[in-house]
Every structure is written in structure tokens, then in C-alpha cells.
Amino acid sequence: MTLLSARNLTVEINAVPIVDGIDLDLASGEALGIVGESGSGKTMTALALIGLTPPAATIRADTLTIAGNDVLALDPRQRRALGGSVMSMVFQDPMTGLNPVRSIGSLLIEAIRRHQTIDAARARQLGLQALADVGIPDPVARFSAYPHELSGGMRQRVMIALALVNRPALIIADEPTTALDATIQAQILELMRARMRDAALILITHDLGVAAELCGRIAVMYHGRIVEEAPVADLLARPAHPYTCGLLTAVPRFDPARPRLMPIPGAPLPASERLPGCAFAPRCPRARDICRAQVPALAEIASGRKVACHFPEAVA
């Protein structure tokens, strides 16, 4: 069953396209990883789905449905009702995502009672269990703590507990394990994997290893567009787009025989700058005249594999 369907999703801020005509499909129980450099449009895509874009942003799409709801046809009140129950998001910065004058317990109780018809005592029990699930020691003591009294990793775990406590159908996680040590990161990934049995996940990350462990598919974004999408094993073994190849050669590995890291030359274009051709052409070692003159369409090159490149790597 398709849980999320987006066609030609575009987000503009002051007439500048930050997300430029992307398509997404996600079924219940499926996990999609979205990777790319900072500024590629990953987080703005997530904010557009959940309805939390800045006031200056304009969202357009031919189709945007989540769990059968036509998101663009909903008014703000109706969209807020979906947040937390049908879809939820783990934000990248837990310090700004939590209210500094509210205790952790009050935030959890409010989130639970907004979407579940239960009394405060039962909501407290669910909140304590949610904190225990994400590995917070002594949940009873932490329940009355304020965000500034917790470490960065513990604040991130609180954000994850808030996102998962109402068992939403769609979970969007924006760098959910960045502030966590390796042991807690493994615990959080296992918790998310368990919740995916009856939910879908969009994971935004710079860590291809985390994406490979949790996701079935990966979409690579560059300058507001998806430039490659493939099953995770295929993409890691045989990347087709030069940008994906560059990302993989820049990943550190503990292998003495591996050549030195090869960073991608240059820097991404500012969002406000548009080229007549491929946005990656100024950094691409294989760019030719057509690359600088014509934007490549995202096209299927093999079963389940799409790439937006005039000269992709062979994947057969």
C-alpha cells in the first residue's frame, strides 16, 4: 500500500526553487534514505511534506498525498492534526526543537493527549515507556527535567521519543543519530527498524553507513533535485551518477590498501544560481557540452534504478 506519493514537488522561497520538481513514492514498512551535501534540499523536502516550511515558502505539486490525505488541500488546522499521529519528524537540532521552559514530561504528555483519548496518568506511563525505549537512564528522574539539564545526546533521544510515541504512519528523521555515541545509535536504529513494521521512514543523513543499515532505497539529492535513486545495495556497489561516485569515494574506510580519499572538487552552487544545464557540470570530471546546455531528466536505466545524467556509469 502506497503511504506517500509526491509528483513534481517544488518548494520556492522568494521565487528561488529550493526543491525543484522531485517525485517520491513510499509504502508502509519501507525506508527511503535521502543523502547529499548540505544545501541540497533534503531538509526542505521533509519540511514540505510535514507542513513546516518557512512562511515565505511556496509549495507546489501535481500530487502530494500522505496516508490517503491530499495534503495540499488541507487547511493549517487539518494539517496540524496529522502531525504527530499520521506523520512525525525528528528534527536535526534538539535544542531548538524542544521548548526550553517546558519539562520533558509535560512535552510528552501534551503530545500523547493531543492524539489519544486517555487521562494524564496513562499518558505519563506511555511517556515514561517512550523514554525507556530510546535508552534514557532513569526515565522517572528525567521526566521532570528541562532541556538544558540534559546532554545533547539525551535531548536527541527525547526528540525521537516524541516522534515515535504516537506510532505515526510516516516517520521523517533528519540526522537522528548525529549526536549519539555508537552504542546508543545502534539502539535507536534498532528501535526505528522495529517501528517500521507498520510505518514508513524517510531518513535524511550524511552517513551512508546509517542509510545502508536502515534503508531499502536511497535517493541522492543535488541542488534541489534527485539525481539518482536505487536500491541501497545496488547504489553502493555500482553508483551511476558522477556525484554519487564522488560521495562514495569521499567516505573514510579502515582499509590500508584503499587509495587516499578523493574529495569532490569545487563547491555546490548557491540555491539562487541556476545553470542552463546540469547543476553538477562545473564539478563533474565527465561533463561535456550537452551537460552545460541541457538539464538531464531523471530516467530509469535499469529495473528500480533512476539517474539524471547524460553520461551515467554502466550498472549492468
GUPA-992318 format. One record per residue: residue in one letter; x, y, z of N, C-alpha, C in turn. Coordinates in steps of 0.001 Angstrom, whole numbers, padded with zeros to 6 digits, always signed. Example, Ala and Ser with C-alpha at 12.3 -4.5 7.8 and 13.67 -1.06 7.14 Angstrom:
// residues 2
A+013190-005690+007800+012300-004500+007800+013200-003300+007800/S+012850-002250+007080+013670-001060+007140+012900+000030+007870/
// end
This chain:
// residues 316
M+000839-001193+000000+000000+000000+000000+000874+001244+000000/T+000621+002162-000942+001380+003402-001028+000952+004345+000085/L+001904+004748+000907+001611+005652+002015+001867+007100+001626/L+002935+007331+000880+003309+008673+000449+003474+008684-001060/S+002871+009676-001694+003055+009854-003132+003189+011343-003419/A+004313+011723-004025+004551+013116-004399+004999+013165-005850/R+004396+014071-006594+004756+014253-008003+005056+015728-008257/N+006253+015962-008812+006680+017311-009174+006604+018262-007977/L+007101+017797-006835+007098+018613-005622+008149+019715-005745/T+007697+020953-005565+008566+022113-005680+008355+023019-004480/V+009438+023517-003909+009378+024487-002816+010197+025694-003233/E+009558+026864-003239+010238+028102-003581+010209+029053-002398/I+011311+029751-002179+011380+030813-001179+011817+032077-001891/N+010936+033064-001882+011191+034314-002606+011538+034044-004068/A+010741+033163-004672+010853+032790-006088+012123+031995-006404/V+012863+031573-005388+014049+030744-005612+013676+029289-005322/P+013812+028375-006307+013465+026967-006067+014501+026279-005187/I+014080+025874-003993+014953+025141-003082+014816+023638-003319/V+013593+023206-003596+013306+021840-004034+012674+021970-005408/D+013219+021253-006387+012889+021557-007782+012308+020347-008514/G+011006+020087-008272+010288+019098-009066+010689+017667-008817/I+010619+017203-007560+011012+015825-007262+009783+014935-007126/D+009984+013645-007374+008946+012624-007217+009373+011667-006103/L+008401+011303-005249+008662+010356-004170+007505+009379-004062/D+007817+008119-003807+006815+007100-003511+007343+006263-002357/L+006466+005989-001387+006888+005226-000219+005715+004396+000274/A+005968+003127+000511+004947+002225+001013+005146+001989+002500/S+004088+001544+003167+004188+001213+004579+005199+000078+004766/G+006067+000217+005758+007105-000765+006007+008375-000539+005226/E+008411+000521+004424+009570+000807+003579+010359+001979+004165/A+011663+001989+003927+012521+003077+004391+013300+003646+003204/L+013238+004958+003057+013942+005669+001990+014980+006584+002626/G+016230+006455+002215+017276+007358+002666+017465+008472+001652/I+017582+009700+002127+017866+010849+001270+019220+011396+001688/V+020180+011397+000761+021542+011829+001070+021949+012942+000116/G+023002+013647+000502+023513+014745-000304+024195+015758+000586/E+024941+016664-000034+025645+017681+000727+024669+018658+001374/S+025159+019411+002350+024348+020456+002965+023906+021456+001893/G+022641+021858+001964+022104+022797+000988+021500+022157-000237/S+021452+020823-000278+020920+020155-001475+019398+020084-001496/G+018736+020455-000393+017273+020449-000364+016660+019314+000417/K+017464+018536+001120+016951+017367+001827+015965+017763+002931/T+016389+018656+003828+015535+019043+004946+014317+019807+004468/M+014461+020661+003466+013311+021412+002967+012272+020479+002356/T+012709+019394+001738+011775+018394+001234+010946+017810+002376/A+011628+017467+003467+010934+016908+004629+009970+017912+005235/L+010387+019164+005365+009523+020192+005938+008296+020432+005067/A+008463+020318+003756+007312+020479+002863+006304+019358+003061/L+006792+018140+003282+005883+017014+003479+005069+017167+004752/I+005721+017658+005811+005039+017721+007107+004375+019079+007347/G+004567+020032+006417+003883+021317+006523+004534+022311+007448/L+005866+022287+007548+006575+023178+008461+007584+024057+007728/T+007326+024364+006467+008207+025253+005724+008090+026677+006255/P+009105+027520+006023+009032+028915+006475+007850+029645+005849/P+007382+030732+006490+006224+031466+005952+006426+031960+004517/A+007673+032260+004156+007935+032776+002808+007933+031681+001741/A+007834+030436+002152+007920+029324+001200+006585+029088+000499/T+006674+028709-000761+005516+028311-001561+005711+026864-001998/I+004727+026027-001675+004801+024606-002022+003856+024335-003185/R+004362+023662-004194+003542+023252-005332+003804+021777-005611/A+002792+021109-006113+002962+019708-006510+001788+019311-007382/D+002039+018437-008343+000927+017864-009109+000117+016942-008214/T+000814+016204-007352+000171+015306-006384+001007+015291-005117/L+000333+015344-003960+001011+015166-002682+000009+014567-001707/T+000091+013248-001546-000824+012549-000646-000032+011768+000388/I-000532+011774+001616+000063+011018+002713-001062+010285+003432/A-000983+008966+003474-001993+008116+004114-003394+008458+003613/G-003519+008673+002304-004806+008960+001703-005266+010388+001820/N-004496+011261+002455-004862+012665+002622-004201+013516+001551/D-005011+014320+000855-004479+015279-000099-003925+016460+000688/V-002620+016443+000928-002004+017379+001871-002198+018827+001447/L-002076+019112+000162-002178+020498-000295-003599+021041-000206/A-004586+020160-000080-005975+020609+000036-006384+020857+001486/L-005522+020502+002443-005855+020659+003856-005583+022089+004318/D-006418+022570+005236-006128+023868+005847-005117+023645+006973/P-004527+024732+007526-003490+024567+008557-003950+023746+009757/R-005191+023896+010183-005673+023144+011337-005718+021649+011026/Q-006206+021303+009840-006270+019897+009450-004876+019293+009307/R-003941+020067+008782-002583+019549+008627-001918+019354+009991/R-002170+020279+010932-001610+020114+012273-002142+018857+012942/A-003404+018509+012642-003985+017303+013237-003262+016042+012770/L-002678+016076+011570-001936+014918+011070-000564+014801+011719/G+000013+015950+012107+001348+015949+012687+001375+015258+014040/G+002193+014244+014175+002302+013511+015429+001562+012197+015420/S+000436+012139+014705-000338+010895+014667-000158+010159+013347/V-000328+010866+012225-000147+010250+010911+001296+010380+010448/M+001905+011533+010709+003295+011749+010316+004001+012546+011408/S+005270+012268+011607+006041+012989+012619+007467+013130+012135/M+008205+014054+012775+009564+014349+012325+010501+014466+013513/V+011659+013869+013355+012758+014041+014298+013657+015132+013726/F+013746+016266+014419+014480+017401+013889+015966+017273+014154/Q+016747+017981+013341+018194+017858+013377+018795+018474+014640/D+018236+019583+015119+018794+020284+016273+017842+020148+017452/P+018127+019265+018405+017180+019040+019503+017056+020222+020451/M+018064+021091+020524+017978+022211+021457+016935+023220+021002/T+016835+023450+019693+015815+024371+019195+014494+023663+018928/G+014498+022330+018921+013261+021588+018694+012457+021351+019952/L+013066+021588+021121+012379+021407+022396+012120+022769+023036/N+010988+022894+023704+010643+024141+024388+011498+024283+025647/P+012321+025338+025755+013247+025429+026889+012577+025675+028235/V+011306+026107+028247+010630+026377+029522+009596+025305+029856/R+009643+024195+029150+008736+023078+029427+009564+021867+029808/S+009101+021134+030808+009790+019907+031194+009572+018836+030123/I+010485+017863+030111+010393+016782+029140+009059+016035+029290/G+008667+015776+030536+007423+015051+030778+006205+015789+030279/S+006161+017122+030477+004989+017880+030027+004876+017871+028511/L+006028+017897+027820+006009+017838+026356+005464+016496+025876/L+005906+015414+026514+005433+014084+026128+003950+013913+026422/I+003497+014336+027591+002083+014189+027947+001202+014980+026985/E+001630+016205+026641+000837+017004+025699+000761+016326+024337/A+001904+015806+023848+001917+015152+022543+001020+013919+022534/I+001010+013175+023614+000202+011953+023681-001286+012285+023772/R-001644+013213+024653-003063+013505+024869-003688+014284+023717/R-002865+014930+022899-003405+015612+021722-003949+014614+020716/H-003388+013407+020703-003777+012432+019687-004405+011165+020253/Q-004413+011007+021557-005013+009825+022170-005968+010261+023278/T-007130+009623+023334-008128+009968+024351-007853+009155+025608/I-006916+009641+026415-006540+008969+027656-006306+010020+028734/D-006288+009585+029999-006072+010535+031087-004577+010794+031274/A-004252+011775+032129-002864+012193+032320-002008+011081+032915/A-002601+010258+033797-001828+009183+034423-001379+008161+033378/R-002291+007779+032485-001931+006833+031440-000933+007461+030456/A-001117+008742+030160-000180+009433+029271+001214+009465+029889/R+001278+009637+031204+002575+009628+031883+003253+008261+031742/Q+002480+007188+031889+003036+005851+031733+003612+005655+030327/L+002861+006095+029318+003334+005956+027937+004569+006810+027699/G+004586+007997+028302+005745+008864+028148+006994+008270+028774/L+006859+007698+029963+007997+007053+030618+008504+005867+029799/Q+007571+005100+029230+007967+003965+028401+008685+004440+027149/A+008224+005560+026576+008873+006102+025379+010311+006509+025678/L+010548+007115+026842+011906+007484+027228+012773+006241+027445/A+012206+005215+028068+012957+003977+028273+013303+003324+026941/D+012368+003381+025974+012584+002750+024672+013779+003351+023934/V+014010+004654+024123+015123+005298+023414+016400+005319+024254/G+016423+004576+025361+017653+004378+026104+018013+005453+027093/I+017033+006237+027544+017322+007255+028555+017339+006606+029936/P+018440+006701+030669+018501+006091+032005+017636+006850+032998/D+017024+006117+033921+016185+006696+034972+015124+007636+034384/P+014201+007106+033583+013187+007955+032949+012369+008766+033943/V+012128+008238+035132+011324+008972+036110+012005+010285+036487/A+013302+010251+036714+014028+011467+037057+014090+012430+035882/R+014279+011907+034681+014385+012772+033506+013035+013373+033116/F+011944+012781+033570+010615+013237+033188+010384+014687+033620/S+010935+015080+034746+010735+016437+035254+011872+017381+034879/A+012861+016895+034112+013999+017721+033716+013623+018648+032573/Y+014393+019720+032430+014231+020664+031325+015337+020413+030292/P+015122+020855+029047+016106+020535+028000+017538+020921+028340/H+017745+022066+028995+019112+022500+029274+019788+021628+030329/E+019032+020805+031016+019600+019923+032033+020057+018585+031455/L+019830+018375+030172+020197+017122+029520+021356+017351+028564/S+022110+016308+028312+023183+016381+027316+022576+016434+025915/G+023422+016762+024929+022937+016820+023552+022387+015494+023074/G+023074+014400+023428+022591+013086+023025+021270+012726+023659/M+021083+013095+024941+019821+012793+025614+018690+013642+025049/R+018988+014901+024711+017951+015734+024074+017524+015128+022738/Q+018487+014597+021992+018141+013977+020711+017253+012758+020928/R+017526+011987+021962+016695+010821+022255+015284+011230+022674/V+015164+012359+023375+013831+012877+023715+013068+013231+022442/M+013750+013861+021480+013107+014197+020208+012604+012945+019497/I+013398+011894+019547+012999+010642+018907+011806+010031+019639/A+011820+010102+020978+010680+009597+021749+009406+010355+021411/L+009487+011680+021280+008320+012485+020922+007785+012098+019544/A+008692+011818+018615+008272+011484+017254+007624+010107+017169/L+008049+009175+018023+007574+007797+017910+006422+007448+018841/V+006164+008294+019850+005276+007886+020932+003849+007607+020470/N+003372+008285+019434+002015+008063+018945+001946+007100+017763/R+003062+006434+017492+003132+005429+016418+002579+005950+015087/P+003189+007001+014545+002707+007566+013281+002954+006622+012107/A+002201+006841+011030+002353+006017+009840+003587+006391+009040/L+004004+007660+009120+005178+008138+008388+006102+008839+009369/I+007348+008370+009448+008354+008963+010317+009417+009597+009427/I+009676+010880+009649+010734+011584+008931+011829+011896+009944/A+013020+011380+009712+014124+011541+010655+015257+012298+009987/D+015531+013508+010486+016565+014374+009918+017823+014257+010771/E+018795+013493+010300+020039+013245+011036+019740+012824+012480/P+018974+011742+012685+018502+011426+014037+019572+010904+014984/T+020705+010445+014464+021703+009835+015345+023020+010602+015373/T+023028+011833+014849+024283+012590+014754+024926+012818+016116/A+024113+013130+017138+024662+013487+018458+024820+012288+019381/L+024645+011084+018862+024647+009901+019722+025942+009108+019564/D+026358+008451+020652+027519+007580+020543+027118+006282+019843/A+028110+005469+019514+027868+004301+018670+026889+003317+019296/T+026965+003116+020612+026082+002153+021273+024624+002609+021216/I+024381+003874+021560+023011+004400+021533+022511+004511+020102/Q+023407+004852+019164+022999+004914+017759+022462+003567+017299/A+023147+002496+017640+022687+001159+017264+021331+000852+017895/Q+021131+001279+019143+019858+001047+019824+018724+001810+019148/I+018985+003062+018763+017963+003878+018102+017614+003298+016735/L+018617+002885+015985+018353+002292+014669+017523+001017+014800/E+017802+000229+015818+017025-000986+016038+015584-000649+016405/L+015392+000399+017223+014039+000828+017585+013274+001295+016347/M+013914+002072+015499+013260+002541+014278+012934+001376+013352/R+013856+000417+013284+013603-000760+012447+012378-001523+012947/A+012227-001633+014252+011060-002321+014814+009779-001570+014514/R+009807-000245+014596+008610+000546+014332+008218+000533+012858/M+009161+000216+011973+008882+000211+010541+008000-000955+010109/R+007703-001867+011013+006830-002976+010627+005455-002468+010211/D+005023-001344+010798+003707-000789+010444+003802+000697+010149/A+004972+001144+009701+005158+002550+009369+006198+002667+008259/A+006257+003846+007639+007270+004134+006633+008244+005152+007196/L+009474+005132+006704+010521+006000+007224+011221+006722+006084/I+011419+008030+006270+012323+008804+005424+013486+009226+006305/L+014680+008776+005959+015875+009076+006739+016746+010046+005960/I+016954+011229+006526+017842+012226+005931+019171+012139+006663/T+020239+011914+005929+021507+011683+006603+022681+012011+005694/H+023824+012345+006325+025090+012434+005608+025863+011123+005703/D+025393+010220+006540+026109+008977+006836+025565+007853+005957/L+026294+007513+004920+025839+006458+004016+025785+005111+004718/G+026620+004918+005751+026585+003674+006507+025278+003499+007250/V+024782+004580+007871+023492+004532+008559+022371+004273+007559/A+022422+004952+006421+021403+004738+005397+021414+003300+004895/A+022600+002743+004711+022699+001367+004224+022149+000374+005227/E+022293+000674+006516+021847-000255+007546+020335-000253+007709/L+019700+000889+007463+018289+001032+007790+017370+001073+006582/C+017877+001503+005431+017006+001819+004289+017075+000759+003197/G+015978+000630+002474+015951-000249+001319+016318+000463+000039/R+016020+001772-000014+016345+002589-001185+017028+003873-000734/I+017827+004442-001631+018477+005723-001376+018207+006653-002555/A+017845+007894-002226+017727+008953-003220+018826+009969-002951/V+019595+010283-003974+020693+011239-003856+020223+012575-004407/M+020323+013640-003576+019881+014969-003996+021075+015879-004246/Y+020915+016731-005255+021920+017743-005546+021215+018968-006108/H+021434+020112-005471+020890+021394-005938+019379+021335-006128/G+018696+020693-005156+017246+020677-005158+016596+019589-005972/R+017389+018760-006633+016835+017701-007467+017358+016342-007031/I+016573+015307-007304+017063+013936-007136+017856+013580-008384/V+019132+013207-008200+019976+012886-009348+020169+011386-009510/E+019884+010623-008449+019954+009168-008566+019089+008539-007492/E+018419+007448-007844+017623+006681-006893+017773+005210-007230/A+018049+004395-006200+018305+002976-006454+018184+002193-005164/P+017981+000864-005259+018110+000023-004060+019479+000225-003435/V+019531+000195-002113+020749+000595-001420+021955-000252-001819/A+021794-001561-001940+022935-002418-002281+023457-002098-003673/D+022546-001860-004629+022964-001537-005991+023684-000198-006047/L+023150+000789-005335+023753+002119-005384+025152+002119-004777/L+025333+001419-003661+026646+001401-003026+027662+000596-003832/A+027190-000449-004498+028119-001298-005264+028413-000734-006644/R+027406-000133-007293+027564+000342-008665+026858+001689-008835/P+027399+002757-008281+026778+004073-008459+026802+004487-009925/A+025751+005175-010375+025650+005554-011777+025951+007026-012020/H+025589+007893-011088+025786+009331-011281+027181+009730-010795/P+027863+010608-011510+029198+011035-011055+029185+011638-009651/Y+028099+012296-009264+028031+012865-007922+027984+011765-006864/T+027184+010719-007114+027139+009586-006191+028503+008922-006093/C+029169+008776-007221+030535+008205-007202+031448+009051-006324/G+031320+010372-006440+032146+011258-005635+031860+011136-004154/L+030588+011010-003791+030240+010844-002378+030849+009570-001809/L+030807+008499-002578+031314+007222-002079+032837+007208-001971/T+033529+007861-002891+034992+007885-002804+035470+008794-001680/A+034592+009636-001143+034959+010527-000046+034640+009936+001322/V+034116+008700+001360+033786+008059+002641+035036+007418+003231/P+035433+007782+004464+036619+007152+005078+036377+005664+005336/R+037403+004862+005128+037323+003433+005403+038624+002971+006051/F+038509+001979+006928+039679+001416+007582+040251+000314+006698/D+040896+000722+005644+041446-000232+004675+042801+000306+004193/P+043903-000276+004667+045228+000241+004284+045466+000208+002776/A+044802-000705+002080+045035-000821+000646+044217+000186-000160/R+043300+000860+000510+042433+001793-000206+043205+003069-000547/P+043013+003625-001741+043702+004883-002069+043207+006029-001182/R+043942+007129-001214+043580+008289-000400+042180+008783-000764/L+041546+009439+000219+040218+009987-000027+040268+010991-001178/M+039229+010953-001998+039156+011843-003160+037974+012778-002979/P+038178+013978-002454+037057+014907-002293+036533+015379-003638/I+035251+015741-003662+034666+016304-004875+035189+017720-005044/P+035757+018067-006179+036307+019418-006342+035201+020474-006355/G+035582+021689-005985+034627+022791-006046+033627+022759-004912/A+032551+023512-005073+031503+023624-004061+030150+023681-004743/P+029076+023268-004049+027744+023337-004658+027366+024771-005000/L+026557+024917-006031+026055+026235-006407+025110+026765-005337/P+025055+028079-005126+024003+028636-004268+022630+028304-004838/A+021636+028190-003958+020292+027830-004419+019749+028825-005427/S+020164+030086-005320+019635+031126-006207+020254+031106-007595/E+021329+030335-007768+022021+030306-009055+021578+029099-009863/R+021086+029338-011063+020618+028277-011948+021418+028286-013232/L+021869+027115-013635+022601+026971-014880+021666+026441-015966/P+021983+026693-017234+021135+026153-018306+021196+024643-018413/G+022262+024034-017904+022407+022594-017982+022405+021938-016618/C+023180+020891-016474+023267+020135-015228+023966+020971-014158/A+023384+021024-012950+023974+021819-011876+025313+021245-011418/F+025540+019958-011634+026786+019337-011205+027900+019476-012245/A+027586+019969-013431+028568+020026-014521+029852+020756-014144/P+029818+021890-013390+031085+022568-013068+032021+021723-012200/R+031525+020689-011545+032346+019854-010657+032567+018459-011236/C+031965+018173-012375+031936+016807-012897+033132+016531-013810/P+033871+015449-013572+035021+015140-014434+034624+014645-015817/R+033349+014275-016011+032915+013752-017307+032021+014729-018067/A+031912+015961-017606+030993+016913-018237+031410+017232-019667/R+030423+017298-020540+030645+017679-021933+029703+018830-022278/D+029711+019244-023524+028942+020425-023924+027454+020258-023625/I+026909+019061-023883+025480+018863-023655+025140+018995-022166/C+026069+018640-021306+025836+018735-019861+025672+020198-019441/R+026391+021093-020084+026335+022508-019749+025164+023219-020419/A+024507+022531-021358+023437+023175-022117+022053+022621-021826/Q+021965+021389-021336+020664+020730-021188+020584+020002-019848/V+019513+020260-019107+019300+019593-017820+018877+018154-018078/P+019579+017163-017547+019191+015769-017777+017959+015392-016957/A+017062+014649-017562+015865+014183-016853+016198+012949-016028/L+015454+012763-014941+015609+011558-014126+014930+010412-014865/A+015718+009473-015368+015195+008403-016220+015627+007050-015685/E+014809+006039-015940+015105+004673-015500+016150+004064-016428/I+017245+003582-015841+018316+002960-016630+018396+001464-016395/A+017719+000973-015363+017645-000455-015057+016466-000636-014123/S+016096-001864-013869+014951-002119-013006+015162-001507-011627/G+014287-000585-011252+014365+000051-009947+015441+001104-009816/R+016122+001435-010927+017230+002391-010872+016950+003581-011778/K+017100+004783-011218+016899+006019-011975+018109+006913-011789/V+018455+007641-012847+019580+008567-012764+019311+009750-013690/A+019743+010933-013245+019632+012145-014059+021035+012531-014524/C+021472+011930-015621+022826+012170-016137+022860+011834-017615/H+023538+012671-018386+023685+012383-019813+024656+011238-020073/F+025623+011035-019157+026642+010002-019342+026826+009209-018041/P+025806+008431-017656+025919+007680-016402+026868+006501-016531/E+027341+006048-015387+028146+004825-015338+027268+003629-015699/A+027842+002628-016344+027100+001394-016626+026852+000655-015328/V+025620+000147-015162+025268-000548-013922+024936-002014-014159/A+024962-002457-015388+024615-003862-015694+025717-004792-015217/
// end
